[in-house]
Amino acid sequence: MPNPPDSSKHEQPITAVDGMDSSPKPAHVTSGSSLTPKGRLIKTPKMIANGSRAFMWYLLSLVIIIVDQWTKWLAQTKLAFHEPVPVIEPFLNWTLAYNYGAAFSFLADAGGWQKWFFSGLALVMSLFLIGYLVKAPRQAKLLSVGLAMVLGGAIGNLIDRLMLGKVVDFIHVHYADVWHYPIFNIADIAISIGVAMIVIDMLFFEKKREAHYLALVSVNRNPVIVFYSGVFSVVDTSK
């Protein structure tokens, strides 16, 4: 029986054209499902926001507002104006005072314009904080506590400005008759502590939180699936 013709004798050799890369090219590259748009694949997902959980931080703000207004009511009903009541001698008194300025009597002696200026500023800040608490990262507990405290303090003093035209203060820190700190209230304390918490989070925790999150994203990233010359290959992008 005659042997079948050798087909290899009729094949033409494949040569590379000058200036062109003759190596085979991948036909398709994708990450994850081929149904996912490419634009979505290259975006780094954002950290989970508080969302509806911001409600518990609003409750913290509400507690601060209630305590602030209750203590101010006590001060107005139990204390006489500018008559100190010793609490811890010689460091702390309860002294009823009215502040027409900002926290710790800042701009208290201005001509009256500060009432509307600080009221508008407190309103804008409160609206911003209400929205930002929803978008704040869920993992950033210290940041959320700080934002909630600032929100509660801002609204507490805003109520005074709108209802009384002034802010009620009663906490008087001093040293005998030598040194006196500006008289303040619970709302001022909440704002100060809240701002300190926000700054601490920004300086010491924000970058660590973002680095940790990006590390988790890189570890859990989907492998790249390459369709190469008729064969599917998997490339691990986490390395």
CORDA-V456639 format. One record per run of one state. SS is the DSSP state (a for helix, b for strand, c for the rest). FROM is the first residue (numbers start at 0). LEN is the number of residues. If there is no record, write none. Layout:
BEGIN
SS & FROM & LEN
SS & FROM & LEN
END
This chain:
BEGIN
c & 0 & 6
a & 6 & 4
c & 10 & 17
b & 27 & 4
c & 31 & 6
a & 37 & 4
c & 41 & 7
b & 48 & 1
c & 49 & 1
a & 50 & 28
c & 78 & 2
b & 80 & 1
c & 81 & 3
b & 84 & 4
c & 88 & 3
b & 91 & 8
c & 99 & 3
a & 102 & 3
c & 105 & 7
a & 112 & 23
c & 135 & 1
b & 136 & 1
c & 137 & 3
a & 140 & 24
c & 164 & 2
b & 166 & 9
c & 175 & 3
b & 178 & 2
c & 180 & 3
b & 183 & 1
c & 184 & 1
a & 185 & 34
c & 219 & 4
b & 223 & 5
c & 228 & 2
b & 230 & 5
c & 235 & 4
END
